[in-house]
Amino acid sequence: MMNLTHRLTGLICVALIALQPTVALAGSAYAVSGKRGPFIDQVAARKINVAGGQGARGLVDDAINQGANQTARLRMPQTEAKITALLQRIEASWPYPKGAPLQVLIQGVDYYSAYSLPDGSIVVGFGLLDRAQSDDEVAFVLAHELSHVRLGHFANDAAKKRRHDTAGRLGQLYVLASLAGGARNLSGGRQGAAVFAGRATTAGRRAEATSDLLHFFNNAMIEPAWAQGEEDEADALGFDLSLKVPFAAEAASARVFDTIQADEARRRQLRASLEGRLKREMGRTATDSVIKSALDSGGSRQEFKRGLVGSAGRMAMGAATHSDGSAEHRPPEDRKRGLGAYSAAAYRDLALRDEATTWISDLRATQEFTDARIAVAAVSAAKTARADGDLAGAETEIAKADPTMFKDSPLVLNEAGRLRGDQGDTAGADVLFNRAHASTDQTIDGYVDHVRMFYETGQGLNGFLVAKAGEDRFGDEKPFLALKIAIARQAKRKKEMNVFLKRCMKVDDESLQQDCQLAAGKSPEPKRRRGIQVMGVGLG
């Protein structure tokens, strides 16, 4: 029935387009027509740059160096091998040069999504594997991502910006939530907390945890930003490739777009709640006492408070630019209609197929998959409880990952370290963070959070040492600059603080510059207004 429904949708779309040629889909007409036959045949005469552009390769190198595409990496050898084998089955139908070999990375997030990178890596959200209803569904998504790689879309650097374009975004705003906590850092660590006991400290901790959750939400899947025409081509070629295996591409693609649309609505609701909470908590913590401690001398309390809350707004906007719909990306419903019209024209005599579940059932039957499901859910629930201020509940949730084979993954260890730090167990948190650092999958976020903990407890020297280790490992100082400024200021090393501040002000990133100014106790300069391009989610 799903096959027939999608078939009728495509036929209706063809009729509507014929009757109303002036009506375009989401800003422009669907880029691929099926009237000339399947798209896989249409690209025969096209020169394809299978190596990708040098600038595009720089993007993936940068993402890997920053630890960004490993924000929630889970090593799942059995699952990765099964996905790789499925990709190879799909790619066997690609009749042109193949380029770099494929690599599969799995993200431990409940995102129904995947994206590709210029080196042939295909990053798959665990949520896609856990929520797909058929083999055909997963095959269409993988074929779509494979299509981006094999069509050489990465050769066009202009369309390959990552979804968020702020160079230092990985860590810079963490310091602001800490600043809002007041006494935990500005009065010599947690021992000074009694000075600002009660609402400010509690709200500051909640703001910090909420900013962590927004940051994770924003960075877990940092897929490239494709132009509409490229996305349309990947949809059409993904349809062709999955159909040739053969999979039930019509039913599967329709459900994929329906699920993406529902997923977007769910994320928008969650994000709106987090954004509102972050702004409220930052506003509550920015009391006159905290601001007085934050400012060295002079400056406006009101400007400083606006700066804190404004930074919370920038963090919220960072999530919004990553996760909302986009003028670039065609909405899922329009992609579904466009692909329906394409398939109806290109495959007029297509025999409808039933969907299968053998592959996905075998994938989910392993202990590896069962453990991953528990670990992913445990981390997600712990993050939510921590943002709610329920540290005991968060500890209960993260403990559910202990019996699994993923208990020593950075995904689990970093969150457990944050929780220990929130509860005042600095030594225990230090052990957990160091265990995460020993993993090849450790992220730059883990280093930033470790530094932040030492800053908040007045252990600046330890913080500097961890920051240096993180900078050496990932080759980037930007995520640590605001924290390094705050630590130097905390130790009353003004000359050193000004050296870091001067370095920060040379970075081409206004948000980072403002956060560094706030960390130095200065009212930030007014931010110049810029147009904000909003990127979409779904299939990268």
NUMI-834931 format. One record per residue (C-alpha): residue number from 1; residue in three letters; x, y, z. Coordinates in nm, 3 decimals. Example, Ala and Ser with C-alpha at 12.3 -4.5 7.8 and 13.67 -1.06 7.14 Angstrom:
residues 2
SITE num residuo    east   north      up
SITE   1     ALA   1.230  -0.450   0.780
SITE   2     SER   1.367  -0.106   0.714
end
This chain:
residues 540
SITE num residuo    east   north      up
SITE   1     MET   0.000   0.000   0.000
SITE   2     MET   0.288   0.237   0.077
SITE   3     ASN   0.432   0.171  -0.269
SITE   4     LEU   0.100   0.250  -0.435
SITE   5     THR   0.050   0.563  -0.224
SITE   6     HIS   0.390   0.702  -0.322
SITE   7     ARG   0.325   0.608  -0.687
SITE   8     LEU   0.000   0.801  -0.689
SITE   9     THR   0.170   1.096  -0.520
SITE  10     GLY   0.424   1.106  -0.803
SITE  11     LEU   0.157   1.084  -1.075
SITE  12     ILE  -0.048   1.360  -0.913
SITE  13     CYS   0.264   1.578  -0.892
SITE  14     VAL   0.331   1.528  -1.263
SITE  15     ALA  -0.024   1.634  -1.343
SITE  16     LEU  -0.006   1.941  -1.119
SITE  17     ILE   0.327   2.050  -1.267
SITE  18     ALA   0.185   2.013  -1.618
SITE  19     LEU  -0.123   2.219  -1.533
SITE  20     GLN   0.060   2.487  -1.331
SITE  21     PRO   0.409   2.532  -1.480
SITE  22     THR   0.466   2.857  -1.294
SITE  23     VAL   0.449   2.691  -0.951
SITE  24     ALA   0.795   2.607  -0.811
SITE  25     LEU   0.895   2.388  -0.522
SITE  26     ALA   1.039   2.575  -0.222
SITE  27     GLY   1.210   2.853  -0.413
SITE  28     SER   1.302   2.664  -0.732
SITE  29     ALA   1.180   2.376  -0.944
SITE  30     TYR   1.304   2.027  -0.866
SITE  31     ALA   1.642   2.002  -1.037
SITE  32     VAL   1.610   1.651  -1.182
SITE  33     SER   1.355   1.553  -1.444
SITE  34     GLY   1.268   1.192  -1.507
SITE  35     LYS   1.144   1.263  -1.859
SITE  36     ARG   1.492   1.192  -1.992
SITE  37     GLY   1.508   0.863  -1.806
SITE  38     PRO   1.680   0.760  -1.483
SITE  39     PHE   1.928   1.017  -1.353
SITE  40     ILE   2.203   0.755  -1.327
SITE  41     ASP   2.201   0.743  -1.709
SITE  42     GLN   2.176   1.120  -1.748
SITE  43     VAL   2.512   1.177  -1.576
SITE  44     ALA   2.698   0.949  -1.822
SITE  45     ALA   2.845   1.243  -2.016
SITE  46     ARG   2.916   1.450  -1.708
SITE  47     LYS   3.273   1.506  -1.592
SITE  48     ILE   3.281   1.405  -1.227
SITE  49     ASN   3.560   1.511  -0.991
SITE  50     VAL   3.574   1.196  -0.780
SITE  51     ALA   3.868   1.329  -0.576
SITE  52     GLY   3.679   1.632  -0.443
SITE  53     GLY   3.814   1.984  -0.414
SITE  54     GLN   4.123   2.064  -0.210
SITE  55     GLY   3.922   2.312  -0.006
SITE  56     ALA   3.654   2.052   0.049
SITE  57     ARG   3.911   1.802   0.173
SITE  58     GLY   4.032   2.072   0.407
SITE  59     LEU   3.682   2.082   0.554
SITE  60     VAL   3.684   1.718   0.648
SITE  61     ASP   4.039   1.742   0.780
SITE  62     ASP   3.932   2.037   0.992
SITE  63     ALA   3.625   1.853   1.119
SITE  64     ILE   3.834   1.551   1.218
SITE  65     ASN   4.111   1.762   1.372
SITE  66     GLN   3.857   1.949   1.580
SITE  67     GLY   3.702   1.626   1.696
SITE  68     ALA   3.375   1.768   1.569
SITE  69     ASN   3.256   1.470   1.370
SITE  70     GLN   3.336   1.255   1.673
SITE  71     THR   3.116   1.447   1.918
SITE  72     ALA   2.926   1.125   1.989
SITE  73     ARG   3.130   0.861   1.806
SITE  74     LEU   3.058   0.500   1.893
SITE  75     ARG   3.292   0.225   1.777
SITE  76     MET   3.060  -0.054   1.659
SITE  77     PRO   3.273  -0.292   1.447
SITE  78     GLN   2.995  -0.543   1.375
SITE  79     THR   2.743  -0.276   1.285
SITE  80     GLU   2.993  -0.079   1.079
SITE  81     ALA   3.085  -0.393   0.884
SITE  82     LYS   2.718  -0.465   0.804
SITE  83     ILE   2.660  -0.106   0.687
SITE  84     THR   2.978  -0.114   0.478
SITE  85     ALA   2.866  -0.439   0.312
SITE  86     LEU   2.527  -0.283   0.233
SITE  87     LEU   2.697   0.025   0.088
SITE  88     GLN   2.912  -0.197  -0.132
SITE  89     ARG   2.602  -0.376  -0.262
SITE  90     ILE   2.449  -0.040  -0.348
SITE  91     GLU   2.767   0.096  -0.504
SITE  92     ALA   2.802  -0.207  -0.730
SITE  93     SER   2.536  -0.046  -0.950
SITE  94     TRP   2.740   0.275  -0.995
SITE  95     PRO   2.890   0.238  -1.345
SITE  96     TYR   3.139   0.525  -1.329
SITE  97     PRO   3.473   0.592  -1.148
SITE  98     LYS   3.437   0.539  -0.773
SITE  99     GLY   3.718   0.740  -0.614
SITE 100     ALA   3.812   0.705  -0.248
SITE 101     PRO   3.700   0.392  -0.058
SITE 102     LEU   3.410   0.429   0.182
SITE 103     GLN   3.430   0.445   0.561
SITE 104     VAL   3.140   0.422   0.805
SITE 105     LEU   3.123   0.623   1.130
SITE 106     ILE   2.837   0.585   1.378
SITE 107     GLN   2.722   0.870   1.602
SITE 108     GLY   2.568   0.776   1.938
SITE 109     VAL   2.269   1.007   1.900
SITE 110     ASP   1.898   0.947   1.853
SITE 111     TYR   1.901   1.143   1.525
SITE 112     TYR   1.727   0.999   1.222
SITE 113     SER   1.998   1.128   0.994
SITE 114     ALA   2.321   1.066   0.806
SITE 115     TYR   2.574   1.277   0.621
SITE 116     SER   2.879   1.228   0.400
SITE 117     LEU   3.230   1.372   0.397
SITE 118     PRO   3.472   1.428   0.106
SITE 119     ASP   3.706   1.147   0.210
SITE 120     GLY   3.433   0.890   0.151
SITE 121     SER   3.319   0.872   0.514
SITE 122     ILE   2.948   0.829   0.573
SITE 123     VAL   2.837   0.929   0.923
SITE 124     VAL   2.524   0.750   1.042
SITE 125     GLY   2.315   0.855   1.340
SITE 126     PHE   2.229   0.562   1.568
SITE 127     GLY   1.869   0.682   1.562
SITE 128     LEU   1.843   0.600   1.193
SITE 129     LEU   1.942   0.239   1.257
SITE 130     ASP   1.720   0.214   1.563
SITE 131     ARG   1.407   0.369   1.412
SITE 132     ALA   1.409   0.261   1.047
SITE 133     GLN   1.119   0.030   0.966
SITE 134     SER   1.283  -0.160   0.681
SITE 135     ASP   1.609  -0.250   0.509
SITE 136     ASP   1.491  -0.042   0.214
SITE 137     GLU   1.469   0.271   0.428
SITE 138     VAL   1.832   0.245   0.541
SITE 139     ALA   1.941   0.158   0.188
SITE 140     PHE   1.783   0.472   0.042
SITE 141     VAL   1.951   0.695   0.302
SITE 142     LEU   2.290   0.533   0.242
SITE 143     ALA   2.244   0.555  -0.135
SITE 144     HIS   2.164   0.925  -0.101
SITE 145     GLU   2.487   0.991   0.092
SITE 146     LEU   2.690   0.773  -0.144
SITE 147     SER   2.549   0.980  -0.430
SITE 148     HIS   2.692   1.303  -0.288
SITE 149     VAL   3.036   1.143  -0.277
SITE 150     ARG   3.027   0.974  -0.618
SITE 151     LEU   2.875   1.277  -0.796
SITE 152     GLY   3.172   1.483  -0.678
SITE 153     HIS   2.956   1.740  -0.501
SITE 154     PHE   3.240   1.823  -0.264
SITE 155     ALA   3.437   1.969  -0.555
SITE 156     ASN   3.215   2.279  -0.534
SITE 157     ASP   3.362   2.437  -0.223
SITE 158     ALA   3.111   2.722  -0.211
SITE 159     ALA   2.830   2.482  -0.124
SITE 160     LYS   3.026   2.286   0.132
SITE 161     LYS   3.024   2.505   0.440
SITE 162     ARG   2.958   2.308   0.752
SITE 163     ARG   2.619   2.373   0.906
SITE 164     HIS   2.757   2.612   1.164
SITE 165     ASP   3.021   2.853   1.041
SITE 166     THR   3.169   2.980   1.365
SITE 167     ALA   3.530   2.869   1.391
SITE 168     GLY   3.555   2.869   1.769
SITE 169     ARG   3.203   2.757   1.849
SITE 170     LEU   3.312   2.424   1.995
SITE 171     GLY   3.393   2.566   2.336
SITE 172     GLN   3.371   2.941   2.362
SITE 173     LEU   3.032   2.981   2.528
SITE 174     TYR   3.099   2.734   2.806
SITE 175     VAL   3.284   3.001   2.998
SITE 176     LEU   2.980   3.229   3.000
SITE 177     ALA   2.763   2.987   3.194
SITE 178     SER   3.050   2.948   3.438
SITE 179     LEU   3.079   3.324   3.472
SITE 180     ALA   2.709   3.338   3.545
SITE 181     GLY   2.766   3.091   3.829
SITE 182     GLY   2.962   3.366   4.002
SITE 183     ALA   3.130   3.237   4.313
SITE 184     ARG   3.232   2.899   4.181
SITE 185     ASN   3.504   3.063   3.975
SITE 186     LEU   3.535   3.434   4.046
SITE 187     SER   3.558   3.398   4.423
SITE 188     GLY   3.830   3.135   4.430
SITE 189     GLY   3.642   2.818   4.345
SITE 190     ARG   3.360   2.623   4.505
SITE 191     GLN   3.473   2.718   4.856
SITE 192     GLY   3.360   3.072   4.783
SITE 193     ALA   3.014   2.961   4.681
SITE 194     ALA   2.862   3.052   5.015
SITE 195     VAL   2.901   3.418   4.924
SITE 196     PHE   2.648   3.376   4.646
SITE 197     ALA   2.459   3.078   4.785
SITE 198     GLY   2.113   2.990   4.660
SITE 199     ARG   1.951   3.091   4.339
SITE 200     ALA   2.248   3.237   4.153
SITE 201     THR   2.474   2.933   4.194
SITE 202     THR   2.193   2.683   4.126
SITE 203     ALA   2.075   2.877   3.823
SITE 204     GLY   2.433   2.910   3.701
SITE 205     ARG   2.481   2.534   3.717
SITE 206     ARG   2.155   2.479   3.529
SITE 207     ALA   2.260   2.737   3.268
SITE 208     GLU   2.591   2.559   3.229
SITE 209     ALA   2.426   2.219   3.184
SITE 210     THR   2.167   2.364   2.945
SITE 211     SER   2.439   2.525   2.734
SITE 212     ASP   2.614   2.187   2.726
SITE 213     LEU   2.299   2.018   2.600
SITE 214     LEU   2.238   2.285   2.335
SITE 215     HIS   2.599   2.261   2.228
SITE 216     PHE   2.576   1.883   2.195
SITE 217     PHE   2.245   1.919   2.012
SITE 218     ASN   2.409   2.166   1.774
SITE 219     ASN   2.734   1.981   1.703
SITE 220     ALA   2.659   1.608   1.707
SITE 221     MET   2.579   1.599   1.335
SITE 222     ILE   2.767   1.872   1.144
SITE 223     GLU   2.682   1.776   0.791
SITE 224     PRO   2.773   1.990   0.489
SITE 225     ALA   2.525   2.241   0.350
SITE 226     TRP   2.422   2.131   0.005
SITE 227     ALA   2.261   2.349  -0.259
SITE 228     GLN   1.907   2.246  -0.356
SITE 229     GLY   2.018   2.114  -0.694
SITE 230     GLU   2.281   1.891  -0.534
SITE 231     GLU   2.031   1.759  -0.280
SITE 232     ASP   1.784   1.685  -0.561
SITE 233     GLU   2.053   1.500  -0.755
SITE 234     ALA   2.145   1.291  -0.451
SITE 235     ASP   1.777   1.209  -0.396
SITE 236     ALA   1.731   1.100  -0.758
SITE 237     LEU   2.055   0.903  -0.783
SITE 238     GLY   1.996   0.751  -0.439
SITE 239     PHE   1.658   0.636  -0.567
SITE 240     ASP   1.817   0.487  -0.880
SITE 241     LEU   2.094   0.305  -0.692
SITE 242     SER   1.872   0.160  -0.420
SITE 243     LEU   1.619   0.051  -0.683
SITE 244     LYS   1.886  -0.141  -0.874
SITE 245     VAL   1.993  -0.357  -0.576
SITE 246     PRO   1.685  -0.404  -0.571
SITE 247     PHE   1.512  -0.226  -0.282
SITE 248     ALA   1.162  -0.081  -0.260
SITE 249     ALA   1.286   0.272  -0.320
SITE 250     GLU   0.945   0.431  -0.361
SITE 251     ALA   0.794   0.328  -0.028
SITE 252     ALA   1.125   0.370   0.154
SITE 253     SER   1.198   0.722   0.027
SITE 254     ALA   0.846   0.839   0.112
SITE 255     ARG   0.880   0.717   0.470
SITE 256     VAL   1.230   0.865   0.504
SITE 257     PHE   1.102   1.212   0.419
SITE 258     ASP   0.799   1.171   0.647
SITE 259     THR   1.025   1.068   0.935
SITE 260     ILE   1.268   1.353   0.874
SITE 261     GLN   0.981   1.599   0.885
SITE 262     ALA   0.852   1.457   1.215
SITE 263     ASP   1.207   1.454   1.353
SITE 264     GLU   1.253   1.820   1.265
SITE 265     ALA   0.932   1.912   1.449
SITE 266     ARG   1.048   1.720   1.757
SITE 267     ARG   1.388   1.891   1.753
SITE 268     ARG   1.237   2.237   1.708
SITE 269     GLN   1.020   2.184   2.015
SITE 270     LEU   1.314   2.063   2.225
SITE 271     ARG   1.541   2.339   2.104
SITE 272     ALA   1.286   2.612   2.178
SITE 273     SER   1.254   2.483   2.534
SITE 274     LEU   1.632   2.477   2.583
SITE 275     GLU   1.681   2.822   2.433
SITE 276     GLY   1.420   2.975   2.661
SITE 277     ARG   1.563   2.805   2.968
SITE 278     LEU   1.920   2.912   2.890
SITE 279     LYS   1.825   3.276   2.851
SITE 280     ARG   1.619   3.269   3.173
SITE 281     GLU   1.895   3.108   3.378
SITE 282     MET   2.161   3.342   3.243
SITE 283     GLY   1.940   3.637   3.326
SITE 284     ARG   1.883   3.512   3.682
SITE 285     THR   2.251   3.454   3.751
SITE 286     ALA   2.368   3.790   3.621
SITE 287     THR   2.303   3.961   3.955
SITE 288     ASP   2.471   4.285   4.058
SITE 289     SER   2.701   4.090   4.295
SITE 290     VAL   2.819   3.857   4.023
SITE 291     ILE   2.866   4.142   3.778
SITE 292     LYS   3.062   4.341   4.035
SITE 293     SER   3.294   4.043   4.081
SITE 294     ALA   3.321   3.996   3.708
SITE 295     LEU   3.423   4.352   3.623
SITE 296     ASP   3.777   4.452   3.712
SITE 297     SER   3.704   4.823   3.706
SITE 298     GLY   3.481   5.059   3.519
SITE 299     GLY   3.246   4.929   3.255
SITE 300     SER   2.870   4.915   3.266
SITE 301     ARG   2.687   4.653   3.474
SITE 302     GLN   2.394   4.671   3.237
SITE 303     GLU   2.616   4.620   2.933
SITE 304     PHE   2.788   4.326   3.097
SITE 305     LYS   2.457   4.165   3.189
SITE 306     ARG   2.331   4.218   2.834
SITE 307     GLY   2.653   4.057   2.713
SITE 308     LEU   2.594   3.745   2.923
SITE 309     VAL   2.235   3.707   2.812
SITE 310     GLY   2.333   3.796   2.457
SITE 311     SER   2.588   3.516   2.456
SITE 312     ALA   2.314   3.280   2.567
SITE 313     GLY   2.115   3.407   2.271
SITE 314     ARG   2.407   3.340   2.038
SITE 315     MET   2.432   2.986   2.169
SITE 316     ALA   2.060   2.945   2.106
SITE 317     MET   2.097   3.096   1.761
SITE 318     GLY   2.381   2.854   1.694
SITE 319     ALA   2.138   2.568   1.749
SITE 320     ALA   1.874   2.740   1.540
SITE 321     THR   2.105   2.795   1.245
SITE 322     HIS   2.199   2.428   1.260
SITE 323     SER   1.857   2.276   1.298
SITE 324     ASP   1.584   2.482   1.139
SITE 325     GLY   1.464   2.461   0.782
SITE 326     SER   1.659   2.658   0.525
SITE 327     ALA   1.632   2.859   0.209
SITE 328     GLU   1.910   2.628   0.086
SITE 329     HIS   1.741   2.304   0.180
SITE 330     ARG   1.414   2.204   0.026
SITE 331     PRO   1.160   2.103   0.296
SITE 332     PRO   1.117   1.723   0.332
SITE 333     GLU   0.761   1.733   0.203
SITE 334     ASP   0.873   1.915  -0.113
SITE 335     ARG   1.160   1.671  -0.161
SITE 336     LYS   0.911   1.386  -0.132
SITE 337     ARG   0.685   1.543  -0.397
SITE 338     GLY   0.977   1.623  -0.626
SITE 339     LEU   1.119   1.273  -0.606
SITE 340     GLY   0.770   1.128  -0.656
SITE 341     ALA   0.735   1.326  -0.980
SITE 342     TYR   1.083   1.221  -1.091
SITE 343     SER   1.025   0.851  -1.024
SITE 344     ALA   0.683   0.851  -1.192
SITE 345     ALA   0.837   0.997  -1.510
SITE 346     ALA   1.161   0.796  -1.508
SITE 347     TYR   1.011   0.457  -1.416
SITE 348     ARG   0.670   0.441  -1.581
SITE 349     ASP   0.665   0.061  -1.590
SITE 350     LEU   0.821   0.009  -1.248
SITE 351     ALA   0.716  -0.311  -1.075
SITE 352     LEU   0.631  -0.236  -0.715
SITE 353     ARG   0.825  -0.427  -0.448
SITE 354     ASP   0.754  -0.520  -0.090
SITE 355     GLU   0.991  -0.388   0.174
SITE 356     ALA   1.216  -0.627   0.366
SITE 357     THR   1.333  -0.633   0.728
SITE 358     THR   1.589  -0.917   0.728
SITE 359     TRP   1.898  -0.694   0.725
SITE 360     ILE   1.777  -0.453   0.993
SITE 361     SER   1.657  -0.741   1.212
SITE 362     ASP   1.998  -0.910   1.193
SITE 363     LEU   2.169  -0.577   1.267
SITE 364     ARG   1.963  -0.526   1.583
SITE 365     ALA   2.001  -0.885   1.706
SITE 366     THR   2.363  -0.840   1.820
SITE 367     GLN   2.474  -0.764   2.176
SITE 368     GLU   2.670  -0.472   2.033
SITE 369     PHE   2.353  -0.307   1.907
SITE 370     THR   2.163  -0.378   2.230
SITE 371     ASP   2.442  -0.224   2.438
SITE 372     ALA   2.462   0.077   2.207
SITE 373     ARG   2.089   0.139   2.243
SITE 374     ILE   2.124   0.136   2.624
SITE 375     ALA   2.430   0.364   2.622
SITE 376     VAL   2.281   0.619   2.382
SITE 377     ALA   1.960   0.638   2.583
SITE 378     ALA   2.153   0.664   2.911
SITE 379     VAL   2.364   0.958   2.794
SITE 380     SER   2.064   1.137   2.645
SITE 381     ALA   1.859   1.097   2.964
SITE 382     ALA   2.154   1.203   3.184
SITE 383     LYS   2.206   1.520   2.981
SITE 384     THR   1.839   1.609   3.011
SITE 385     ALA   1.827   1.542   3.387
SITE 386     ARG   2.144   1.746   3.441
SITE 387     ALA   1.997   2.041   3.250
SITE 388     ASP   1.689   2.010   3.475
SITE 389     GLY   1.915   2.038   3.781
SITE 390     ASP   1.843   1.678   3.883
SITE 391     LEU   2.200   1.559   3.942
SITE 392     ALA   2.095   1.247   4.134
SITE 393     GLY   1.863   1.150   3.851
SITE 394     ALA   2.138   1.215   3.597
SITE 395     GLU   2.375   0.992   3.793
SITE 396     THR   2.115   0.714   3.795
SITE 397     GLU   2.071   0.745   3.418
SITE 398     ILE   2.441   0.749   3.325
SITE 399     ALA   2.501   0.445   3.549
SITE 400     LYS   2.280   0.243   3.312
SITE 401     ALA   2.568   0.251   3.062
SITE 402     ASP   2.809   0.084   3.307
SITE 403     PRO   2.714  -0.278   3.223
SITE 404     THR   2.753  -0.213   2.849
SITE 405     MET   3.060  -0.250   2.629
SITE 406     PHE   3.050   0.127   2.575
SITE 407     LYS   3.114   0.225   2.937
SITE 408     ASP   3.467   0.342   2.844
SITE 409     SER   3.365   0.539   2.535
SITE 410     PRO   3.418   0.919   2.549
SITE 411     LEU   3.043   0.956   2.489
SITE 412     VAL   2.979   0.802   2.833
SITE 413     LEU   3.296   0.905   3.018
SITE 414     ASN   3.271   1.276   2.934
SITE 415     GLU   2.913   1.298   3.056
SITE 416     ALA   3.000   1.107   3.373
SITE 417     GLY   3.291   1.347   3.426
SITE 418     ARG   3.067   1.651   3.393
SITE 419     LEU   2.829   1.507   3.650
SITE 420     ARG   3.105   1.434   3.901
SITE 421     GLY   3.234   1.786   3.857
SITE 422     ASP   2.886   1.932   3.918
SITE 423     GLN   2.864   1.731   4.240
SITE 424     GLY   3.198   1.864   4.366
SITE 425     ASP   3.397   1.544   4.312
SITE 426     THR   3.681   1.708   4.119
SITE 427     ALA   3.922   1.419   4.169
SITE 428     GLY   3.668   1.165   4.043
SITE 429     ALA   3.584   1.382   3.743
SITE 430     ASP   3.953   1.425   3.663
SITE 431     VAL   3.995   1.046   3.648
SITE 432     LEU   3.697   1.009   3.416
SITE 433     PHE   3.809   1.285   3.180
SITE 434     ASN   4.161   1.142   3.164
SITE 435     ARG   4.021   0.799   3.076
SITE 436     ALA   3.830   0.966   2.792
SITE 437     HIS   4.143   1.150   2.675
SITE 438     ALA   4.319   0.814   2.639
SITE 439     SER   4.068   0.711   2.372
SITE 440     THR   4.132   0.777   2.004
SITE 441     ASP   3.770   0.894   1.987
SITE 442     GLN   3.801   1.168   2.248
SITE 443     THR   3.653   1.499   2.138
SITE 444     ILE   3.768   1.855   2.181
SITE 445     ASP   3.456   1.909   2.394
SITE 446     GLY   3.591   1.663   2.649
SITE 447     TYR   3.908   1.870   2.686
SITE 448     VAL   3.713   2.195   2.708
SITE 449     ASP   3.488   2.057   2.981
SITE 450     HIS   3.790   1.929   3.174
SITE 451     VAL   3.951   2.275   3.157
SITE 452     ARG   3.626   2.438   3.261
SITE 453     MET   3.601   2.218   3.570
SITE 454     PHE   3.949   2.320   3.684
SITE 455     TYR   3.866   2.686   3.619
SITE 456     GLU   3.551   2.662   3.827
SITE 457     THR   3.740   2.508   4.118
SITE 458     GLY   4.024   2.759   4.110
SITE 459     GLN   4.281   2.510   3.978
SITE 460     GLY   4.405   2.725   3.694
SITE 461     LEU   4.742   2.556   3.646
SITE 462     ASN   4.576   2.218   3.592
SITE 463     GLY   4.336   2.386   3.352
SITE 464     PHE   4.621   2.531   3.147
SITE 465     LEU   4.790   2.191   3.126
SITE 466     VAL   4.474   2.024   2.996
SITE 467     ALA   4.415   2.309   2.750
SITE 468     LYS   4.770   2.269   2.618
SITE 469     ALA   4.716   1.895   2.572
SITE 470     GLY   4.391   1.962   2.384
SITE 471     GLU   4.549   2.228   2.164
SITE 472     ASP   4.841   1.999   2.077
SITE 473     ARG   4.609   1.710   1.998
SITE 474     PHE   4.365   1.900   1.776
SITE 475     GLY   4.588   2.180   1.653
SITE 476     ASP   4.347   2.456   1.753
SITE 477     GLU   4.356   2.709   2.036
SITE 478     LYS   4.027   2.883   1.958
SITE 479     PRO   3.795   2.661   2.166
SITE 480     PHE   4.012   2.727   2.474
SITE 481     LEU   4.076   3.100   2.439
SITE 482     ALA   3.786   3.233   2.647
SITE 483     LEU   3.862   2.986   2.926
SITE 484     LYS   4.234   3.066   2.921
SITE 485     ILE   4.151   3.436   2.953
SITE 486     ALA   3.917   3.363   3.246
SITE 487     ILE   4.179   3.145   3.418
SITE 488     ALA   4.454   3.406   3.378
SITE 489     ARG   4.221   3.671   3.514
SITE 490     GLN   4.121   3.447   3.804
SITE 491     ALA   4.492   3.412   3.894
SITE 492     LYS   4.534   3.791   3.865
SITE 493     ARG   4.783   3.746   3.583
SITE 494     LYS   4.663   4.046   3.389
SITE 495     LYS   4.955   4.062   3.147
SITE 496     GLU   4.903   3.701   3.042
SITE 497     MET   4.528   3.757   3.019
SITE 498     ASN   4.581   4.050   2.783
SITE 499     VAL   4.811   3.840   2.562
SITE 500     PHE   4.533   3.580   2.522
SITE 501     LEU   4.274   3.853   2.470
SITE 502     LYS   4.484   4.016   2.199
SITE 503     ARG   4.519   3.678   2.027
SITE 504     CYS   4.146   3.622   2.049
SITE 505     MET   4.064   3.960   1.898
SITE 506     LYS   4.263   3.863   1.588
SITE 507     VAL   4.036   3.563   1.523
SITE 508     ASP   3.781   3.630   1.252
SITE 509     ASP   3.486   3.542   1.474
SITE 510     GLU   3.283   3.818   1.637
SITE 511     SER   3.104   3.588   1.880
SITE 512     LEU   3.434   3.447   2.006
SITE 513     GLN   3.576   3.799   2.040
SITE 514     GLN   3.280   3.910   2.251
SITE 515     ASP   3.299   3.604   2.473
SITE 516     CYS   3.671   3.663   2.527
SITE 517     GLN   3.595   4.022   2.627
SITE 518     LEU   3.336   3.902   2.876
SITE 519     ALA   3.580   3.645   3.015
SITE 520     ALA   3.826   3.931   3.067
SITE 521     GLY   3.562   4.124   3.264
SITE 522     LYS   3.506   4.378   2.991
SITE 523     SER   3.178   4.493   2.843
SITE 524     PRO   3.179   4.362   2.486
SITE 525     GLU   3.178   4.595   2.188
SITE 526     PRO   2.841   4.612   2.007
SITE 527     LYS   2.799   4.329   1.762
SITE 528     ARG   2.761   4.431   1.400
SITE 529     ARG   2.441   4.304   1.248
SITE 530     ARG   2.474   4.031   0.991
SITE 531     GLY   2.238   3.823   0.787
SITE 532     ILE   2.208   3.474   0.933
SITE 533     GLN   2.178   3.182   0.698
SITE 534     VAL   1.966   2.909   0.847
SITE 535     MET   2.062   2.556   0.758
SITE 536     GLY   1.845   2.247   0.755
SITE 537     VAL   1.868   1.895   0.889
SITE 538     GLY   1.789   1.553   0.759
SITE 539     LEU   2.001   1.384   0.496
SITE 540     GLY   2.331   1.559   0.441
end
